[in-house]
């Protein structure tokens, strides 16, 4: 008997014969196909990819799907569209895919309506048409199909200009999320995290990320890990963070791999393991993850978990920088400025700093300011330097805040203003900048931009000393020296000054020491014993009756000469002078 297909409508019960002379009616075809559709839809509704399951089934089920599709079964037409679009079991043909999707969509098949909307949204097999995409997504979404609801939300979330509607996007994400669609749960978590279309709420964001993560969504697993790292919406828990990062990473998620690499490098919730950290960085970097590429570059620069290799570091920095990663752009700029892994080329370094700075990166802005202040790779321009320092400082960059303070203190590129200098030193010091703490100590000690206040000076010197600053440790020692006991002979004091180089004093350095000697004698600080100088340092020795008072006088003189930070004042045994 010849094969024939009776196209009499969706509910026809007319017989169909196969080439094995098997008689099958449309309801049987529909029932057989529906089992596959239900299986695939379960994956779809949980937000998982469906192509792998279709590939598993197509070897034995494709003839059935084709027969049912040609008989007018909408679900089978949708399956044939999926096969044609991805080239699963049939030659890839996106135009044919759209034909099948349209047949099924017009018969009311929500999966096909969603796929057809995606084709119009992305221009697959048809000209891009946002209105048509919205129309098909909305038809399926209003029937309660979660995949379409999520897709409709994405169109509103990602639209440009007036076409973007975050409130409408969040409404559709919620509709799908409440049906358990994991991708929509993730998208709703993002909306809650960033306050996009809904009120920003870290706790609510974590709730939706967790629902999605527990269904296996690797993006949500990575975001949930970050929430535990930073204590956003949950209590900080590094071990739990690392557990979620690992779940994400082991699914091949590049972000999860990058964050697990960081956890291994830092020992956040897992034992420190630089080799393991570098391995995860590489896994993510080879997928094109820019942040991981930058971290892998830093691992090569420092030899953490890999053999130190400045050229390899440069290669990974460059890959990340070309993707717009501003940390990598700054690191690449520094490599060119310093000649690390590449021939020194300050102008090339400035190009990368400028890219980062124009993207709003405070480190790039600070580095560009330094270049303008010192004329390295660009023409020296203190005014431009201050402009870039200020941009970075306002974003909270502590180094830029200190450099801006120095500019105000010295009148470089801006009118001299000691009080403004104090304000910026304070901002930097409160962020832990040790040099700024020491400078605040000096400001209070010598009354620059504020009233002299030895107690405040000591407070800042002690903070800097506790942070590990050796100069401040010495200052605290000098300023808290016990009173000199009455003796017949004066106390011997030595002032040692480190040289700029490692050789013998230059003419400029000797001239500075001579100025110090003159000031000591003019103010009659004590009995002048003499001065000397050898490789690496110069010194001045004198006898004083009151050591603590002498220290204060000498420190003031050294400060005026700009020698305070290279000098040590200490009481010594007179026999050392003989």
PEMO-V337968 format. One record per residue. N is the residue number from 1. RES is the residue in one small letter. SS is DSSP state (a for helix, b for strand, c for the rest). PHI is phi in radians with two decimals (* if undefined). Layout:
N/RES/SS/PHI  N/RES/SS/PHI
This chain:
1/x/c/*  2/x/c/-1.22  3/x/c/-1.27  4/x/c/-2.70  5/x/c/-2.17  6/x/c/-1.73  7/x/c/-1.57  8/x/c/-1.91  9/x/c/2.02  10/x/c/-1.07  11/x/c/-1.86  12/x/c/-1.11  13/x/c/-1.95  14/x/c/-1.18  15/x/b/-1.28  16/x/b/-2.24  17/x/b/-1.88  18/x/c/-1.65  19/x/c/-1.28  20/x/c/-1.71  21/x/c/1.06  22/x/c/-1.59  23/x/b/-1.62  24/x/b/-2.29  25/x/b/-1.62  26/x/a/-1.09  27/x/a/-1.14  28/x/a/-1.18  29/x/a/-1.02  30/x/a/-1.10  31/x/a/-1.14  32/x/a/-1.12  33/x/a/-1.20  34/x/a/-1.09  35/x/a/-1.05  36/x/a/-1.18  37/x/a/-1.08  38/x/a/-1.09  39/x/a/-1.07  40/x/a/-1.21  41/x/a/-1.15  42/x/a/-1.03  43/x/a/-1.15  44/x/a/-1.04  45/x/a/-1.24  46/x/c/-1.62  47/x/c/1.48  48/x/c/-1.55  49/x/c/-1.15  50/x/c/-1.77  51/x/a/-1.01  52/x/a/-1.04  53/x/a/-1.21  54/x/a/-1.07  55/x/a/-1.07  56/x/a/-1.14  57/x/a/-1.46  58/x/a/-1.10  59/x/a/-1.04  60/x/a/-1.88  61/x/a/-1.88  62/x/a/-0.99  63/x/a/-1.02  64/x/a/-1.13  65/x/a/-1.05  66/x/a/-1.12  67/x/a/-1.11  68/x/a/-1.17  69/x/a/-1.11  70/x/a/-1.23  71/x/c/-1.50  72/x/c/1.68  73/x/c/-1.41  74/x/a/-1.01  75/x/a/-1.08  76/x/a/-1.20  77/x/a/-1.09  78/x/a/-1.10  79/x/a/-1.06  80/x/a/-1.13  81/x/a/-1.06  82/x/a/-1.06  83/x/a/-1.12  84/x/a/-1.19  85/x/a/-1.13  86/x/a/-1.76  87/x/c/1.22  88/x/c/-1.70  89/x/c/1.38  90/x/c/-2.47  91/x/c/-1.06  92/x/c/-1.16  93/x/c/-2.71  94/x/a/-1.21  95/x/a/-1.16  96/x/a/-1.13  97/x/a/-1.05  98/x/a/-1.06  99/x/a/-1.08  100/x/a/-1.16  101/x/a/-1.04  102/x/a/-1.16  103/x/a/-1.01  104/x/a/-1.22  105/x/a/-1.10  106/x/a/-1.21  107/x/c/-1.58  108/x/c/1.67  109/x/c/-1.34  110/x/a/-1.16  111/x/a/-1.11  112/x/a/-1.18  113/x/a/-1.06  114/x/a/-1.16  115/x/a/-1.11  116/x/a/-1.14  117/x/a/-1.04  118/x/a/-1.12  119/x/a/-1.07  120/x/a/-1.19  121/x/a/-1.19  122/x/a/-1.79  123/x/c/1.24  124/x/c/-1.68  125/x/c/1.38  126/x/c/-2.53  127/x/c/-1.22  128/x/c/-0.99  129/x/c/-2.67  130/x/a/-1.09  131/x/a/-1.09  132/x/a/-1.16  133/x/a/-1.04  134/x/a/-1.05  135/x/a/-1.07  136/x/a/-1.25  137/x/a/-1.04  138/x/a/-1.15  139/x/a/-1.00  140/x/a/-1.27  141/x/a/-1.11  142/x/a/-1.25  143/x/c/-1.51  144/x/c/1.55  145/x/c/-1.38  146/x/a/-1.12  147/x/a/-1.08  148/x/a/-1.18  149/x/a/-1.08  150/x/a/-1.14  151/x/a/-1.11  152/x/a/-1.13  153/x/a/-1.04  154/x/a/-1.14  155/x/a/-1.05  156/x/a/-1.21  157/x/a/-1.24  158/x/a/-1.76  159/x/c/-1.12  160/x/c/-1.80  161/x/a/1.05  162/x/a/-1.17  163/x/a/-1.37  164/x/c/-1.51  165/x/c/-2.46  166/x/a/-1.12  167/x/a/-1.16  168/x/a/-1.15  169/x/a/-1.06  170/x/a/-1.10  171/x/a/-1.09  172/x/a/-1.30  173/x/a/-1.03  174/x/a/-1.11  175/x/a/-1.03  176/x/a/-1.30  177/x/a/-1.08  178/x/c/-1.23  179/x/c/-1.63  180/x/c/1.57  181/x/c/-1.32  182/x/a/-1.13  183/x/a/-1.11  184/x/a/-1.19  185/x/a/-1.07  186/x/a/-1.11  187/x/a/-1.12  188/x/a/-1.20  189/x/a/-1.04  190/x/a/-1.10  191/x/a/-1.07  192/x/a/-1.21  193/x/a/-1.12  194/x/a/-1.77  195/x/c/1.12  196/x/c/-1.77  197/x/c/1.57  198/x/c/-2.44  199/x/c/-1.19  200/x/c/-1.07  201/x/c/-2.73  202/x/a/-1.11  203/x/a/-1.12  204/x/a/-1.15  205/x/a/-1.04  206/x/a/-1.09  207/x/a/-1.03  208/x/a/-1.30  209/x/a/-1.04  210/x/a/-1.13  211/x/a/-1.02  212/x/a/-1.21  213/x/a/-1.09  214/x/a/-1.20  215/x/c/-1.54  216/x/c/1.74  217/x/c/-1.23  218/x/a/-1.24  219/x/a/-1.14  220/x/a/-1.16  221/x/a/-1.07  222/x/a/-1.15  223/x/a/-1.14  224/x/a/-1.14  225/x/a/-1.04  226/x/a/-1.09  227/x/a/-1.05  228/x/a/-1.25  229/x/a/-1.14  230/x/a/-1.69  231/x/c/1.14  232/x/c/-1.74  233/x/c/1.52  234/x/c/-2.55  235/x/c/-1.21  236/x/c/-1.01  237/x/c/-2.67  238/x/a/-1.15  239/x/a/-1.17  240/x/a/-1.16  241/x/a/-1.02  242/x/a/-1.10  243/x/a/-1.12  244/x/a/-1.22  245/x/a/-1.04  246/x/a/-1.15  247/x/a/-1.00  248/x/a/-1.17  249/x/a/-1.09  250/x/a/-1.23  251/x/c/-1.56  252/x/c/1.57  253/x/c/-1.28  254/x/a/-1.12  255/x/a/-1.12  256/x/a/-1.06  257/x/a/-1.12  258/x/a/-1.10  259/x/a/-1.22  260/x/a/-1.16  261/x/a/-1.04  262/x/a/-1.09  263/x/a/-1.06  264/x/a/-1.15  265/x/a/-1.13  266/x/a/-1.66  267/x/c/1.29  268/x/c/-1.52  269/x/c/1.45  270/x/c/-2.45  271/x/c/-1.08  272/x/c/-1.06  273/x/c/-2.66  274/x/a/-1.14  275/x/a/-1.13  276/x/a/-1.13  277/x/a/-1.05  278/x/a/-1.13  279/x/a/-1.12  280/x/a/-1.23  281/x/a/-1.01  282/x/a/-1.14  283/x/a/-1.03  284/x/a/-1.29  285/x/a/-1.08  286/x/c/-1.24  287/x/c/-1.56  288/x/c/1.63  289/x/c/-1.28  290/x/a/-1.11  291/x/a/-1.11  292/x/a/-1.15  293/x/a/-1.06  294/x/a/-1.14  295/x/a/-1.13  296/x/a/-1.14  297/x/a/-1.04  298/x/a/-1.15  299/x/a/-1.08  300/x/a/-1.17  301/x/a/-1.11  302/x/a/-1.68  303/x/c/1.23  304/x/c/-1.64  305/x/c/1.41  306/x/c/-2.47  307/x/c/-1.21  308/x/c/-1.03  309/x/c/-2.75  310/x/a/-1.14  311/x/a/-1.20  312/x/a/-1.18  313/x/a/-1.02  314/x/a/-1.08  315/x/a/-1.09  316/x/a/-1.28  317/x/a/-1.01  318/x/a/-1.12  319/x/a/-1.10  320/x/a/-1.25  321/x/a/-1.10  322/x/a/-1.18  323/x/c/-1.55  324/x/c/1.66  325/x/c/-1.23  326/x/a/-1.25  327/x/a/-1.08  328/x/a/-1.16  329/x/a/-1.06  330/x/a/-1.16  331/x/a/-1.11  332/x/a/-1.17  333/x/a/-1.05  334/x/a/-1.10  335/x/a/-1.06  336/x/a/-1.20  337/x/a/-1.15  338/x/a/-1.63  339/x/c/1.27  340/x/c/-1.76  341/x/c/1.42  342/x/c/-2.78  343/x/c/-1.11  344/x/c/-0.98  345/x/c/-2.62  346/x/a/-0.99  347/x/a/-1.12  348/x/a/-1.16  349/x/a/-1.05  350/x/a/-1.08  351/x/a/-1.02  352/x/a/-1.27  353/x/a/-1.04  354/x/a/-1.15  355/x/a/-1.05  356/x/a/-1.15  357/x/a/-1.11  358/x/a/-1.21  359/x/c/-1.45  360/x/c/1.63  361/x/c/-1.30  362/x/a/-1.16  363/x/a/-1.14  364/x/a/-1.07  365/x/a/-1.12  366/x/a/-1.14  367/x/a/-1.07  368/x/a/-1.16  369/x/a/-1.06  370/x/a/-1.06  371/x/a/-1.07  372/x/a/-1.18  373/x/a/-1.17  374/x/a/-1.85  375/x/c/1.16  376/x/c/-1.82  377/x/c/1.58  378/x/c/-2.48  379/x/c/-1.19  380/x/c/-1.01  381/x/c/-2.69  382/x/a/-1.02  383/x/a/-1.13  384/x/a/-1.14  385/x/a/-1.03  386/x/a/-1.10  387/x/a/-1.05  388/x/a/-1.27  389/x/a/-1.00  390/x/a/-1.10  391/x/a/-1.06  392/x/a/-1.23  393/x/a/-1.10  394/x/a/-1.18  395/x/c/-1.57  396/x/c/1.65  397/x/c/-1.25  398/x/a/-1.15  399/x/a/-1.17  400/x/a/-1.12  401/x/a/-1.10  402/x/a/-1.20  403/x/a/-1.12  404/x/a/-1.16  405/x/a/-1.08  406/x/a/-1.07  407/x/a/-1.07  408/x/a/-1.18  409/x/a/-1.18  410/x/a/-1.74  411/x/c/1.26  412/x/c/-1.75  413/x/c/1.33  414/x/c/-2.73  415/x/c/-1.12  416/x/c/-1.05  417/x/c/-2.68  418/x/a/-1.02  419/x/a/-1.18  420/x/a/-1.12  421/x/a/-1.03  422/x/a/-1.05  423/x/a/-1.04  424/x/a/-1.31  425/x/a/-1.06  426/x/a/-1.07  427/x/a/-1.06  428/x/a/-1.21  429/x/a/-1.10  430/x/c/-1.18  431/x/c/-1.68  432/x/c/1.66  433/x/c/-1.28  434/x/a/-1.17  435/x/a/-1.04  436/x/a/-1.16  437/x/a/-1.06  438/x/a/-1.15  439/x/a/-1.14  440/x/a/-1.15  441/x/a/-1.03  442/x/a/-1.14  443/x/a/-1.05  444/x/a/-1.28  445/x/a/-1.20  446/x/a/-1.87  447/x/c/1.19  448/x/c/-1.87  449/x/c/1.43  450/x/c/-2.80  451/x/c/-1.27  452/x/c/-1.02  453/x/c/-2.72  454/x/a/-1.13  455/x/a/-1.12  456/x/a/-1.16  457/x/a/-1.03  458/x/a/-1.10  459/x/a/-1.05  460/x/a/-1.26  461/x/a/-1.07  462/x/a/-1.16  463/x/a/-1.09  464/x/a/-1.16  465/x/a/-1.12  466/x/a/-1.11  467/x/c/-1.43  468/x/c/1.77  469/x/c/-1.38  470/x/a/-1.14  471/x/a/-1.07  472/x/a/-1.18  473/x/a/-1.03  474/x/a/-1.14  475/x/a/-1.09  476/x/a/-1.03  477/x/a/-1.09  478/x/a/-1.19  479/x/a/-1.39  480/x/c/-1.95  481/x/c/-1.11  482/x/c/-1.17  483/x/c/-1.02  484/x/c/-1.31  485/x/c/-1.21  486/x/c/-1.05  487/x/c/-2.48  488/x/c/-1.25  489/x/c/-1.83  490/x/c/-1.17  491/x/b/-1.34  492/x/b/-1.54  493/x/b/-2.07  494/x/b/-2.10  495/x/b/-1.96  496/x/b/-1.83  497/x/b/-2.10  498/x/b/-1.29  499/x/c/-1.47  500/x/c/-1.10  501/x/c/-1.81  502/x/c/-1.98  503/x/c/-1.80  504/x/c/-1.60  505/x/c/-0.98  506/x/c/-1.41  507/x/a/-1.07  508/x/a/-1.12  509/x/a/-1.17  510/x/a/-1.12  511/x/a/-1.12  512/x/a/-1.09  513/x/a/-1.14  514/x/a/-1.10  515/x/a/-1.07  516/x/a/-1.08  517/x/a/-1.04  518/x/a/-1.06  519/x/a/-1.14  520/x/a/-1.06  521/x/a/-1.30  522/x/a/-1.10  523/x/c/-1.58  524/x/c/0.92  525/x/c/-1.14  526/x/c/-3.07  527/x/b/-1.44  528/x/b/-1.33  529/x/b/-1.68  530/x/b/2.67  531/x/b/-2.43  532/x/b/-2.60  533/x/b/-2.93  534/x/b/-2.42  535/x/c/-1.18  536/x/c/1.69  537/x/b/-2.82  538/x/b/-2.11  539/x/b/-2.62  540/x/b/-2.35  541/x/b/-2.19  542/x/b/-2.68  543/x/b/-1.86  544/x/b/-2.30  545/x/c/-1.54  546/x/c/-2.29  547/x/a/-1.06  548/x/a/-1.01  549/x/a/-1.16  550/x/a/-1.11  551/x/a/-1.00  552/x/a/-1.13  553/x/a/-1.14  554/x/a/-1.17  555/x/a/-1.07  556/x/a/-1.09  557/x/a/-1.15  558/x/a/-1.07  559/x/a/-1.10  560/x/a/-1.10  561/x/a/-1.53  562/x/c/1.28  563/x/c/-1.96  564/x/a/-1.10  565/x/a/-1.36  566/x/a/-2.01  567/x/b/-2.10  568/x/b/-2.24  569/x/b/-1.98  570/x/b/-2.62  571/x/b/-1.45  572/x/b/-2.24  573/x/c/-1.32  574/x/a/-1.02  575/x/a/-1.10  576/x/a/-1.16  577/x/a/-1.50  578/x/c/-1.41
